[in-house]
């Protein structure tokens, strides 16, 4: 919890009121959106693997004794991740997205004096609307839960935690590479399928497209030849119209469901016991 609070404040202060009036600022704001999703997901994965490794030994013993079916363990652990993931994502985003700080004020003249004691200060400068915030929260939560599911699945598939850690690291690298920041999905050509199966890519689009939706302020295009609206710039970079952002929610749910089903099958079908 303290790590999440620290990272939220660190990102917020690092990108404090970033100027998004040009491409550089827009990319920076997109980067902090990706980093928010990324760090929560990585922490969810890395802190889960040692625990999953320890619990797997108990699972093998109790399954061998006939206490419960093979599917009961991955299902129960997965469901237990939901409220914690939801809480930590809300904690992180509430600080990183916008923070409120209280100022002390004391009544001085009459009992009717009511001080203005709540001052809202935005850190990064994300769009301060309920719709944009809860869309960002939904994207972050699904991505973080997807990575927790992947971690649980890796421990079911691989015999030792070391291999699960290595596979987790590879997954993170590919997720970042094909998230749409380094290269637009429109320029991926034959690699576009890597973008489509990447939960981070769809989480980033769901998070970030509402930030500049209907924003008609002009910025130069990538080659500086003509002006385009901020909405057009973000849509060009992420390869999706802002009006179709809910398509990414469908993709996210599909990717999460696929990972979840595979995770359960790994524990049902694979047994790494040696005796």
Secondary structure per residue as TSV (DSSP state, phi and psi in degrees):
chain	resnum	aa	ss	phi	psi
A	1	X	-	360.0	-42.3
A	2	X	H	-68.0	-33.4
A	3	X	H	-63.1	-43.3
A	4	X	H	-64.4	-41.1
A	5	X	H	-63.2	-44.4
A	6	X	H	-61.1	-48.0
A	7	X	H	-64.0	-38.5
A	8	X	H	-62.6	-44.8
A	9	X	H	-68.4	-39.0
A	10	X	H	-62.7	-49.6
A	11	X	H	-62.6	-41.2
A	12	X	H	-63.1	-40.8
A	13	X	H	-77.4	-33.1
A	14	X	H	-64.7	-40.1
A	15	X	T	-105.0	31.8
A	16	X	T	-57.4	117.8
A	17	X	T	47.2	49.6
A	18	X	-	-61.0	136.5
A	19	X	-	-80.7	114.2
A	20	X	-	-104.1	27.3
A	21	X	S	-80.1	-6.7
A	22	X	S	-133.4	-179.5
A	23	X	H	-62.6	-41.3
A	24	X	H	-58.5	-45.1
A	25	X	H	-67.0	-39.3
A	26	X	H	-63.9	-41.2
A	27	X	H	-65.0	-39.0
A	28	X	H	-63.5	-41.3
A	29	X	H	-67.9	-35.5
A	30	X	H	-66.2	-37.8
A	31	X	H	-65.6	-40.5
A	32	X	H	-70.4	-29.7
A	33	X	H	-64.3	-45.5
A	34	X	H	-64.7	-42.9
A	35	X	H	-62.8	-36.1
A	36	X	H	-61.1	-47.3
A	37	X	H	-65.4	-42.9
A	38	X	H	-64.8	-50.5
A	39	X	H	-67.7	-38.8
A	40	X	H	-62.7	-42.3
A	41	X	H	-66.7	-44.1
A	42	X	H	-63.4	-44.2
A	43	X	H	-62.9	-39.4
A	44	X	H	-60.8	-40.8
A	45	X	H	-70.6	-51.9
A	46	X	H	-69.5	-33.0
A	47	X	H	-79.8	-21.4
A	48	X	H	-80.6	-35.8
A	49	X	H	-57.4	-48.5
A	50	X	H	-60.8	-37.0
A	51	X	H	-69.4	-42.0
A	52	X	H	-62.9	-38.0
A	53	X	H	-63.4	-42.5
A	54	X	H	-67.2	-42.0
A	55	X	H	-71.3	-25.4
A	56	X	H	-64.2	-36.1
A	57	X	H	-63.0	-40.1
A	58	X	H	-66.2	-39.8
A	59	X	H	-60.4	-46.4
A	60	X	H	-61.1	-42.5
A	61	X	H	-65.2	-46.1
A	62	X	H	-75.3	-31.4
A	63	X	H	-66.9	-39.6
A	64	X	H	-63.6	-30.9
A	65	X	T	-81.6	-3.9
A	66	X	T	78.4	23.5
A	67	X	S	-70.8	-35.8
A	68	X	S	-158.7	169.8
A	69	X	-	-76.3	167.2
A	70	X	H	-64.5	-30.8
A	71	X	H	-77.9	-18.0
A	72	X	H	-64.7	-40.7
A	73	X	H	-64.7	-56.8
A	74	X	H	-61.9	-34.4
A	75	X	H	-66.1	-45.4
A	76	X	H	-67.2	-43.3
A	77	X	H	-64.4	-40.6
A	78	X	H	-63.6	-44.3
A	79	X	H	-65.3	-34.6
A	80	X	H	-67.9	-22.5
A	81	X	H	-73.2	-23.9
A	82	X	H	-61.5	-55.5
A	83	X	H	-64.3	-36.0
A	84	X	H	-68.5	-42.4
A	85	X	H	-62.6	-43.2
A	86	X	H	-61.1	-41.4
A	87	X	H	-66.4	-47.6
A	88	X	H	-68.0	-35.8
A	89	X	H	-64.9	-41.3
A	90	X	H	-66.5	-40.9
A	91	X	H	-60.4	-47.8
A	92	X	H	-64.2	-50.9
A	93	X	H	-70.2	-32.1
A	94	X	H	-60.8	-32.6
A	95	X	H	-86.0	-49.3
A	96	X	H	-68.3	-38.3
A	97	X	H	-74.1	-51.3
A	98	X	-	-157.4	149.0
A	99	X	E	-127.7	144.7
A	100	X	E	-113.6	131.4
A	101	X	E	-120.8	137.1
A	102	X	E	-86.8	135.8
A	103	X	-	-108.2	138.3
A	104	X	-	-76.9	135.8
A	105	X	-	-146.4	144.7
A	106	X	-	-125.7	137.2
A	107	X	-	-62.8	134.7
A	108	X	-	-124.1	-26.2
A	109	X	S	-115.4	-46.1
A	110	X	-	-145.7	164.3
A	111	X	T	-69.8	-17.8
A	112	X	T	-83.1	-4.9
A	113	X	-	-73.0	123.4
A	114	X	-	-118.7	108.6
A	115	X	-	-72.9	151.6
A	116	X	-	-85.6	97.1
A	117	X	-	-102.2	0.9
A	118	X	E	-121.0	117.3
A	119	X	E	-113.0	120.0
A	120	X	E	-92.2	121.4
A	121	X	E	-123.4	119.7
A	122	X	-	-84.1	136.4
A	123	X	S	-83.4	-75.2
A	124	X	S	-71.7	-35.7
A	125	X	-	98.1	31.5
A	126	X	-	-66.9	165.1
A	127	X	-	-65.0	118.0
A	128	X	-	-88.9	63.6
A	129	X	S	-126.3	154.9
A	130	X	H	-63.3	-40.3
A	131	X	H	-61.7	-46.5
A	132	X	H	-66.1	-39.5
A	133	X	H	-66.3	-49.1
A	134	X	H	-72.4	-25.5
A	135	X	H	-67.4	-42.7
A	136	X	H	-63.0	-40.5
A	137	X	H	-63.9	-42.6
A	138	X	H	-62.6	-44.1
A	139	X	H	-62.6	-43.8
A	140	X	H	-66.4	-42.3
A	141	X	H	-63.4	-46.1
A	142	X	H	-64.9	-41.5
A	143	X	H	-63.6	-42.2
A	144	X	H	-66.6	-39.9
A	145	X	H	-70.1	-33.0
A	146	X	H	-60.9	-43.4
A	147	X	H	-70.4	-34.3
A	148	X	H	-64.1	-38.9
A	149	X	H	-65.8	-41.2
A	150	X	H	-61.7	-43.4
A	151	X	H	-60.8	-42.9
A	152	X	H	-65.9	-38.5
A	153	X	H	-67.6	-40.2
A	154	X	H	-61.2	-38.8
A	155	X	H	-69.8	-26.1
A	156	X	H	-78.6	-29.7
A	157	X	H	-86.8	-40.5
A	158	X	S	-95.3	148.4
A	159	X	S	-73.0	-28.1
A	160	X	S	-130.4	159.1
A	161	X	H	-66.5	-31.5
A	162	X	H	-57.7	-45.2
A	163	X	H	-66.2	-36.4
A	164	X	H	-64.2	-39.4
A	165	X	H	-63.6	-42.6
A	166	X	H	-63.5	-45.2
A	167	X	H	-65.1	-36.5
A	168	X	H	-62.6	-41.6
A	169	X	H	-63.3	-42.3
A	170	X	H	-63.2	-41.4
A	171	X	H	-61.8	-41.5
A	172	X	H	-61.6	-44.9
A	173	X	H	-62.4	-45.5
A	174	X	H	-68.5	-34.7
A	175	X	H	-63.5	-39.9
A	176	X	H	-70.0	-43.9
A	177	X	H	-60.6	-39.0
A	178	X	T	-107.8	30.7
A	179	X	S	-86.1	-12.1
A	180	X	S	102.8	-3.0
A	181	X	S	-84.6	-50.8
A	182	X	S	-68.4	-39.3
A	183	X	S	-147.8	137.6
A	184	X	-	-66.8	143.3
A	185	X	G	-60.4	-23.0
A	186	X	G	-70.1	-18.5
A	187	X	G	-104.0	7.3
A	188	X	-	-80.4	-19.7
A	189	X	G	55.8	-119.4
A	190	X	G	-71.3	-9.5
A	191	X	G	-94.9	7.6
A	192	X	H	-59.1	-31.5
A	193	X	H	-63.2	-28.4
A	194	X	H	-67.0	-32.1
A	195	X	H	-71.2	-42.4
A	196	X	H	-66.6	-30.2
A	197	X	T	-94.5	5.7
A	198	X	-	-93.6	112.7
A	199	X	H	-63.5	-33.2
A	200	X	H	-60.7	-39.9
A	201	X	H	-61.8	-45.1
A	202	X	H	-73.0	-33.2
A	203	X	H	-65.8	-40.3
A	204	X	H	-64.0	-43.3
A	205	X	H	-64.7	-42.6
A	206	X	H	-64.6	-36.6
A	207	X	H	-69.9	-47.3
A	208	X	H	-95.5	-29.2
A	209	X	G	-57.5	-40.3
A	210	X	G	-65.8	-18.0
A	211	X	G	-64.4	-36.6
A	212	X	S	-118.3	18.1
A	213	X	T	-64.4	130.9
A	214	X	T	63.9	19.8
A	215	X	-	-87.5	110.9
A	216	X	-	-96.6	7.6
A	217	X	-	-65.8	141.9
A	218	X	E	-96.4	140.9
A	219	X	E	-138.6	158.0
A	220	X	E	-67.4	149.1
A	221	X	-	-70.4	170.1
A	222	X	T	-53.8	-28.9
A	223	X	T	-99.2	0.1
A	224	X	S	71.2	18.4
A	225	X	S	-88.2	-29.8
A	226	X	S	-150.9	168.8
A	227	X	E	-94.0	148.1
A	228	X	E	-140.0	155.2
A	229	X	E	-71.3	160.2
A	230	X	H	-62.7	-37.0
A	231	X	H	-61.6	-43.7
A	232	X	H	-65.1	-38.4
A	233	X	H	-62.7	-47.4
A	234	X	H	-67.0	-40.4
A	235	X	H	-63.5	-37.4
A	236	X	H	-67.6	-41.1
A	237	X	H	-70.3	-39.2
A	238	X	H	-96.3	-5.6
A	239	X	T	67.5	32.3
A	240	X	S	-153.4	136.1
A	241	X	-	-72.6	141.9
A	242	X	G	-60.6	-30.9
A	243	X	G	-68.6	-17.7
A	244	X	G	-103.3	21.0
A	245	X	H	-62.0	-27.9
A	246	X	H	-72.5	-14.9
A	247	X	H	-60.6	-35.4
A	248	X	H	-68.0	-30.1
A	249	X	H	-64.1	-40.9
A	250	X	H	-62.8	-43.0
A	251	X	H	-62.2	-43.3
A	252	X	H	-60.2	-44.9
A	253	X	H	-65.7	-36.7
A	254	X	H	-66.1	-45.2
A	255	X	H	-64.6	-43.0
A	256	X	H	-63.6	-42.6
A	257	X	H	-63.4	-41.6
A	258	X	H	-62.0	-45.0
A	259	X	H	-64.8	-37.2
A	260	X	H	-67.6	-43.1
A	261	X	H	-64.9	-44.2
A	262	X	H	-62.1	-40.3
A	263	X	H	-59.3	-45.5
A	264	X	H	-64.7	-42.5
A	265	X	H	-62.5	-36.1
A	266	X	H	-59.3	-42.9
A	267	X	H	-75.3	-28.1
A	268	X	H	-77.3	-39.6
A	269	X	H	-97.8	-23.5
A	270	X	-	-110.2	133.6
A	271	X	-	-133.0	117.8
A	272	X	-	-98.5	13.2
A	273	X	-	-67.1	142.5
A	274	X	-	-104.8	-7.9
A	275	X	-	-153.2	360.0
